[in-house]
């Protein structure tokens, strides 16, 4: 990890989305015994969301369901290793793609689960997303943006977290736009400070040019590439350029001024941190314009050039 920059975040906004319901370590928090979760959704895709295999806005769910049981109830599934590992969904098997290893991975409300599907409980509001993709560049993608407005509404793991928006320019149109977008989903607005103890377990959205965010330890991951951040893009040249990567982590395109990025990652198991950032103020404005459910839906992350969103990783130029 690179040394921190001397630049400091000048201002912070805070939006309190909801109080922390229970400690995340409590098994089954948010569900009573036998209570059927409501408001769940199921999405099955491949190639980092590029192709949809199955989708159910109201999947069949029963009380105390697990992610594995919900999947088996709503799709044709084959498993390995005693039923704990998904081998195929609706006839699409993991194994190899274009000579590269690929397998099935799942995300709940845009967050990579810390347990296997057979041990992960389904909670009300859970958006469950299975994707079959190459993992040559990384086996771990901690968070994705394609379930937006989750996890801001329902959290993950049965726990809702406060949401904090941190802007380096609070008066900018981009900062106000992101603030209003999340507030528009009915969260409770409020103010706070970056290091207040009560906000240590928060969902955070960082808004500003990447060069002004690099003091943040999680933001620093975006310079390291997918093996560290899980994001198939990498800021270079002090944040003035953004490399867009393909499915195996190779550089497919390098963009300069006016380039935006909407992405999410996690640091050491903390709640996800989202980024509405870019190579400069124009890039941040472009990223803010793309910060909508319609644009982010089903994508792991997006880059924005000339106000056109490009899903990441890029699917071209795979050896």
Secondary structure, 3 states (H helix, E strand, C coil): CCCCCCCCCCCCCCEECCCCCCCCCCCCCCCCCCCCCCCCEEEEEECCCCEEEEEECCCCCCCCCEHHHHHHHHCCEEEECCCCEEEEECCEECEEECCEEEEEEEEECCEECCCCHHHCECCCCCEEEEEEEECCCCCCCCECCCCCCCCCCCCECCECCEEEEEECCCCCHHHHHHHHHHHCCCCEECCCCCCCHHHCCEEEEEEEEHHHCCCCCCHHHHHCCHHHHCCCEEEEHHHCEEEEEECCCCEEEEECCCCEEEEEECCCCCCCEEEEEECCHHHHHHHHHCCCHHHHCCCCEEEEECCEEEEECECCCCC
